[in-house]
């Protein structure tokens, strides 16, 4: 856990200074301004910290349990489903299930009793918002821990068990997996610090919301930037923290776990861990669709209302994902042979871009494009697509950079010696990474709220903004249908592209 290199010591100093700055801002607000302006920042710290802890718990346990579960490929795929559901939809389901007049209080007869009041006081709180956000983003921890489990030498745990017993084996396992837990939890903390669509649905005033409100109410760009600085420092620090404990894995034969005698109990544990992020939103959507006039009537009326917004969101998602993949290839190709400092610099800049609050992207683009000659761009959906590209493009760059650096250089040299371009071979190797990056950026762009709420031009609203506003102010009959329309718009194009790609690869393999 202690810094081992000069780079890690410098990073530790940066994290310490960032923490001192955030605490100084909170303390200044507390002393000079009677605690009022400090509450959103303190609530943000509580939400982000709770989200990181709950994600570490859910994702870490899921990664450990799924290794011994029956039907392991199925549970591995299901472990990623919380990422397919926007966090604010999970918050809506969380509130509708446990909140006042929710599904569970009605089922237990607590609608007018004391337990319902106690449950309401906890549901509409910062720890509750952090808990459900952490459960929604727990697959980040699951992926990081699973990657380390695959790289863990097979004989290391057995040697620890023979030398120090079961507790010695668990200690070695914990120390080996700690960097993955910190890496995933740090990403969740960074995302939770700049997220405000979910917290506002639970009436939790967070700092990211104050950034948007400062600009909406007074057009105070300087005040919005001042409120955003602690968030950026907190998010960057959360992303950089895992590097302090990172240790390269030891060489050796890798572990290949297989289901054991308690594999069905492991499958049950996996199902329970998926309850907040997967089963609860699906169950809530099913109850809402069938509660009033039936599924068909609800879908027909809601989809007629939101069809235009869905088309706008589809356009933004397709353009943003395609541009992000193209930009990622242009940046990743020169880095395929670059030294590690250059790659670290690119990843560091990408982390800073991801850590910027979405409302700040919207404010910056409004200021930048509000000039003569740029009005057509500001009044179109291209402005929203540009904001999403700046926010989520670094994710595509990172994925493609990792994939292209893993491509064997011998094939590229052989293609050059044969007088052919190395691009076809490289693109064939990058095809899965390209598809993954495209689907990820598309999904995030379609469900983005913070920047879209500021940049969407009049008459061209986006579906995610419509759903959040309906959940925050309406709770009408259209919410269930709009939610289902958003899920269809967000999930069908990536699933269709993945199916076509799988069919193409299978056909090409059969012909070969």
N, C-alpha and C positions, 0 to 999 in steps of 0.2 A: 504493500500500500504506500510505501514511502517513495518519493522521486528518486530515480536511479541515474538519470542522465541530465545533462545541462538543459536540454529542451524541456524535460519534465519539470525541472526546478523553475525555469522561466515561466512555464505554464502554471505552476502552483502559485507563483508570485502574482500572475495576472488574475487568477481566481480569487486570491485573497483580497487584492485591491478592488475587484468587482463587487465582492461581498461587502467590503467596508463602505463602498459608495452606495449600494442599495440600502444598507442599514442606516447610513447617514441621512439619506433622503427621507426614509420613513421616520427617523427620530426628529428631523427638522420639522416635518409636517406635524408630528405629535406635539412638540413643545410649542411651536410658534402659532399653529393654526387650530388648536383645540381638537386634534385627532381626526377631524372630519375628512380632509383630503388624504390622510394616511390610510384610511380604511380600505379603499380599493387596492392599494399596493399590498397591504397586509393580507387581504382576502386572496390576492393573487398568489402570494407565497404559500398560503394554506392550501389553495386549490392545486398548485403545481406540486407541492410536497406530497400531499395525499395521493395525487395521481401517480407520481413516481413510485410510491410505496405499494399502492394497490396493483400497479402494472408489474412490478417486480414479483409480488406474491402470485398473481394469477399466471403471468407468463412463465416464471421460473418453475412453479409447480407443474404447469402443463407440460413443459419440456421434459421434466424428469419423469412424469407419470406416463406420458405417451410412449416412452421407450418400451414399456412393458405391456401396453394395451393390445388387446385383440383387434384385428382389422386396423393395424397401425396406419397404412396409407390413407384410409378414410379419415381417421382422427387428425392426421397431419394436415389434410386439406381443410377439415372443419376448423382447425386451430387458426386459420387465416381469415375466417368469415367475419370476425368483428371489424376488420379493416375495410370490408366491403360495405358496411353500414355507416353512414355519416354519424359522427358523435352526437349531433343535436337530435337525431332521430332516437338514439339510445336514451338521451335525456328525456325526450318526450314520453317514451315508453316507461322509463323509470318513474316519472312524475305521475303518469296515468295509472300505474299499477299500485304504487304505495302512497300517493298523495291523498289529500282529503277527497272523499267521494270516489276513490280509485277502485280498481278491480278487487284488490285484496281486502280493503276495509268493508266493501259491500258484501263480499263473500263471507267474512267473519262477523258481520253485524256491528262494525265499529264506526259506522258513519257519524253517529252523534255522541260517541263515548269518549272517555279520556284517552284511550290508546290512540285514537285517530289524531287527537290534538298533539300528543307527544310525537307521533310519527311525522306530522306536518312540520313541527319545529326542527326535526332533523333533516327531512327531505329538502327543505328550502334553506340550506346552509352550505358554507364553503366546503367542509369535508365531504358532504354528499355529492357536490359537483365534482370534486376531485376523484372520488371513488368511482363514479360511473365513467368519467373520462379515462381514468387509468384502466378500467376494464375494457373500454372500447379500443384502446391502443396497446393492450397487453401483448398482441402478437409481435410487436417489435422486440420485446424481451424474449419471447418464445423463439423467434428466429435467431437472435444473437446467441442464446444459450444452446440451442440445437446445433448451431454451427460449431461451437466449441466442443460439444459432446462428440460430434463426429471426428474431431481432430484430437481427441484425448487418447493417448496410447493405451492399448488394451492391457498391458501388464502393470501399469502404474497403480491402478486401484487394487489389483490382486496383491501386489507387493506391500501396499500400505495395510491391507487387511491382515496379511500374514505377520507383519511386523508389529502393528499396534491395535489390531482388532477392528471391530466395526466402526468405532469412533475415529480411529485413524483413517479409515477409508473415507468416511464422511468429511473429515477435515481436508483431505487432499482434494476431494471432489468439489468442496465449497471454494477452496482457493483457486482451483482451475476454472470454475464457472463464474467467479466474482467479476472479472472484467466484462463478460457478456451481460450479466445482470446490470452492471453500472452503465454499460453502453446503451442498452435498451431503455433503462429507466431514465437516463439522461435525455434521450430523445423524447420520451413522454413528458418529462418536466418542461423541456423547451416548447413543445407543442401546446401544453396546457397553459403555459405562461402567456402565450399570445392568442389564445382561444377565448372568444367571448360569446359566441352564439349559444353554446351550452349553458354557461353560467347565467346569462340573462334570462333564460327560460326558467331557472330556479331562483330568480330574483336575487342573485349574488352580484353586487357591483364590483367588477374587477378593473384592473388598471387598463387593460386593452380597450374596454368600453369607454373609459374616460378619454382615451386618445381620440376616438371617433366623436364623442360628445363635445370635446373642446373645439373641434373644427366645425361641427354642425351648428352649435349654438352661437359662437362668436367669430367664426372664420379665423381662429387664432392658430395659425400654423406653428408659430414659435412655442406656444403652450402645448400643442399636441406633440411636438418633437421633444419637449422637455419631459413630458409624461411617458414617452416611449423609450427614452434612454435606459431607465432601469430595467425595462422588459428585455431590451436587446442584450444588455450585459448579463441578465439572469439566464436568458436562453443560450447565449454563447458559452457561458460558464457551465451550464448543464451538459451541453454537447461536448465540451472539452474535458470535463471531469474524469471520464473513463480512461483517458490516456495516461493518467497518473498511476494507475494500477495495471496497465497493460503489460503482459509478459508473453513473449513468443511461445507457442506451444512446443513441447518437447517432441523430437522425432521418434518414430517407432510405428509399429502396427496399430491401426486404428480400431476402435471398438465397433462391434456390430451387434447391438442388443437384439434379443429375441423375446417374444412373449413368454411369460412364466406362468406359474400355477394360478396366481391372482390376477390374471390379465383382464378378466371381466370386471373385477372391482376397479382396476385401473381405467377401463373404459367408462365406468360410472363416474369416477372422479373427473375425467376429462369432460364429460357431459355437464357436470355440476359447475366446473370452472367456466364453461361457455354460457352459463345462464344469464349474467347481466349484459354481455355484449352481443349475444346471438339470439338465444331463445326468447328473451324478454321482448325485444323489438318485434320479432316475428309474431309472437302470441298477441301482443297489444294491437298490431295491425290487423290480425285476423278478427279479434273481438270488435274493433272499431268498424270494420267493413260489414260485419253481419249484424251489428246492433240495431240499425234503424230500418232502412227500406230494402236491405239485401245487397249482395255484392255487386250484381250487374247494374242496378240503379245507381248505387253510390259511385261506382267507377265511371259510368256514363256521364253523370252530372259534373263530377269533379274534373274529369279529363277534358270535358268541353271547356271548362273555365281555364285550365292550365295548359292547354295545348300550345298556345302561342309562346308562353314562357318556356315550355319544354323544348320547342324548336330553337329558341334563342340559346338555351343552355347547351343543346346538342351542337349548334354551330360553334360556340365558344370552345367546348371541349375538344371537338375534332381539330380545329385549327391550332389550338394551344398544344395539344399532344403531338401533332405532326411537326410543328415548328420546334418543339422541345427536342424531339428525336433528331431532327436535322441539325440543330445547334449542338446537340450532344456529340454527334458524329464528327462535326467540324472541330470541336475542342478535344475530343478524346483521341482522334487519329494522330495529331502531333505528339501527344503524351504517351504513345505506346512504348517509346524508348527513352522517355525523359527520366531524369534522376529523381530520387525520392523527394528532395526538397521542393522541386517544381510541382510534383503531384500533391504534396502536402499543402503547398500554397493554394493550388486550385481548390482542394477540398476545404481549406480554411475559409476562402472567400465564399464558397458555396454554403458553408455552415452559417456565415454571417447573413447572407441573403435569405436563407430559410428562417433565421431567427428574427428578422424584422417583422413587427406586427403588421397584419394585413391592412389595417386601417391607415397605417403610415404609407404603405404603397399607394393606396387610393388618394391620400392627400397630396403626396408628391407628384403623382401623375396629373392630378387636377391643376396643380400649380404650374407644372411644366408645359402642359398642352393648352392651357388657357391663354393662347396667344393668337394674334392675327395669322390666318393661313392654316392653323391647326384645328379650327373648329370642326371640320368634317370628321376628323379622327376622334375628337373628344365626344362628339354626338353619335358615335357608332359603337357597336360591340367590340370593335378592334381594340378599343382602349381597355376593356375588361380582359380581353385575351392577352394583351401586353402585360397587364398586372399579374395574371396567372402565370405567364411565361417567366417573368422575373422571380416569382415566388417558387414555382415548382420545377422550372427548368434545371436548376442545380441538381435535383434528384436524378433526372435523366442523364445529366453529364456524369455524375458519380457512378451510376450503374454501368453506363457504356464504357467509362474509363477502366473500371475494374474488369469488365469482360474483355476489352481489347488488349489489356496488358497480360491477360491469361492466354491469349491466342498464341500458338506456337510460331515463332519467327522463322522456323525452318521451312514452313510452307510458303511464306512470303518470299524468301530467298529463292526457293525452287521455282516459283512462278516467274520471278524476274529473270532467272537464268534461262527459262524456257521462252522468254520474250512476251510474256503475258502480264496483264495487270494483276496485282495482288488483291484488288478490291473485291472481286467475286468470292474468293475463298474466305476473306476476312468477314464479309457480310454474311456468308453462310454460317460462320462460327458465331457471329453476333446476333443471329436471328432471334434466339430466345430472349436475349437481353433487350433487343430492340422492341420486341412485343411486350415484354414486362414493363419497360420504361414508358412506352406509349399508353398502355392500359393504366398505369399508376397515375401519370399526369392527367389523363382524360378523366379518371374518377375523381381526382382532387379538384380539377377545374370545374366539373359539373356541380360538385357539392360545396364549392367555396362560397362564403357568406361575407366576410369582413370587408374585403376590397370591392366585391360586387355590389354591396349595398350603397357604396358611395359613387361608383363609376357607372352603374347601369343608366343609360340615357332614358329620358322620358319616352314612354311608349314601347320600350324594349326591356321589360323586366325579365329577371331570371328566376327559374323555378325554385332554387334553393332559398333565395331571398323571400319569395312568396310563401314557402312552407314555414320558414322561421317566423315571419310576421304573423302568419295565421295561427301558429302555435302560441305565440307570445300574446297576441291581442285578441284572437278570435276563438279558437277551440270550437269552431263550427263543424257542421256535417261534412264540409269539403276537406277537412284535414286528412282523413284516412285515404281518400281517393288521391289527393295531391301527394301524399307520402308514397303511395304505390306507384304513381306516375314518375316521381323522382327516382325511385329505385329502378324502375324499368329503363328510364333514360340513362342512368348511371351505369347499369350493369349489362344491359343487352349488347351494346357495341363492343366492349372488351371481350365478352364471352363469345360473341359471333366471330370476332377476329381470331381469338384463340382456337376456336373450333376449325375455322378454315385453315389456319396455319398447321394445326395438328393433322388435318386431312391431307394437306399438301405434303408434309414431311413423310407421312405414312405411305402415300402414293409414290413419292420419289424413292423411298427406301425399298418398296416392293419392286419397282422397275429396275433398281440397281441390283 
